[in-house]
Amino acid sequence: MLAIFPPPDDRFSPGCDAVPDPRPGDARWCVFRGADLLLLQRHHADAPSLLDEPAVAGLSMLRSHHVGRLDGHPALVGELAPGTELPEGVIASNLRAAATVLPSAEWTAAALGSQVLHWDRTNRFCGDCGTRMTQPDPAERAKRCGHCGHVVYPRVSPCIIVLIHDGPRMLLTRQASWPAGRYGLVAGFVEAGESLESCVRREVAEETGLLVDEITYQGSQPWPFPHQLMMGFVARHAGGEVVLRDGELEEARWFEPGALPTLPPRLSIARSLIEDFLRRAR
């Protein structure tokens, strides 16, 4: 099996306490402005980091939440209005790019914060009665409608991602929206009433026309774009020829281990599945 992704890191522990008032002076902040994650880089040679309390002192947050503790300090997430001017020493990145420059604990906190903000932003009104949702649940990450009692939790969308192999070669796919030359793996959302293994078979058949067997679970990864839980599998090609069926893929090809294209970024479970398969195939 794959190592847990992201790997356990004692620097960050998630939590859902209320945002302290007044805010603690030692808080670490995951601040978003639209899709941008703001990072602190006071000097060009400095490694970027999450914002500290002095960096956010003059910023007005549309919404904020407690997401846990980072290095023993409160870890908070906040959202700014679009177009907010950035303080000196603060730069804008995006969550995917930040994974290449932030320590894993800081990126994990920011990824959780991104999902919490999305949940808060998209559940401002009760889905049952339409009343504005203003009552947080003090015991867990949830919103409770003060009118009808309906409770809303952060959404988690289960997805499968699968490496299909035929002996030493593997099937890699690409979508037209990806960077030129980059390939990845078959993936898709689990439908209601469907097991994970059934989802693997269906997604592979729908996207590539192939049949698979020997479906084996490998590991999982929370993927905050915006709220997926990716569950990784390896499966053996059991029949059929590649036929692109549902229009989602631009290409699907078999690759030998010694002639691979550009692979998914290292932060992704797709890359971990590929690298683990290559290690075991040696």
Steps between C-alpha positions, in 0.01 A plus 500: 500500500598860452615707790224721637475817293565759620738330746428550870666816628496583870539870420131530405197357678152585362227641720179701486496726806350846470729778377638662818382853576721691530718318250821358649819677403675174413241371250603362162271598213396329176357800316327474164409774254284325246702200383826654622670381817698783657852425616748696705832573331649815653832452318556348156738238640254390769299181458127585482287414801147543627415845636557597862275727706697821425460438126119480525451772761366752248296257291121472517380140472169410336500180702745317723525161670723309736649196323733360765842560650828547314822471698288539811346828381138558389460442126231719344363539150357821362355630176554848356284690255618484137736781417621552858841667491774281643725619781871539436680168509189299409480318167215317325535138393247225442447186700652263247812714450533554876543126548845528340625773737320451833591238761247215494342601833433855379359379167275250681364779719437721195334213311263437791437874527408518132237229545357666812467835320328334205252330736429825685462703179266253330276431801391847605133398483319190623439247224170393663325825592714778347579673830843663526741261673658703780528244781825299512494173692730546801592130518595421140560645153136557408233766448162458663194685370346702782154468341459133405805334658650376171873426542758545222850352514789573266450309180736215413471354150641145467699434181697207370828524313649189346826388343426237236787269411560226246816329613768767535323763293241741635211692349540877527242754391483872434235769489516789256509754786823359647845644426642377170651154526368420849321171556315363801267218603134411456293660777139580575233563761326218686128494426224442755452131579833404343789315661854627444588192295190539284592863446848398383353259243243752379737796469762295317240363258338841443824686439714239322282203397723260697408225745699462823531248782723443806393839635711580806470797734827690552435816702312828515554874483278798587498722191371852572390596146253554647408203727597162356629196686710308248517124557779336303492156339711279276318273252606250235395531137255215441390564143402743231677764291529867584199691367434850631129502567366785716696793358675574830844385384710629214724194495565169677814298421705212633848597621803289582689588821801628307306733271268702720357845417476793739329371814259666747657724767652340806231633734241271337398145578517434124876553511530284811311213333724519193825516696394215727415283198837576343683405821318169522556428129879519525 
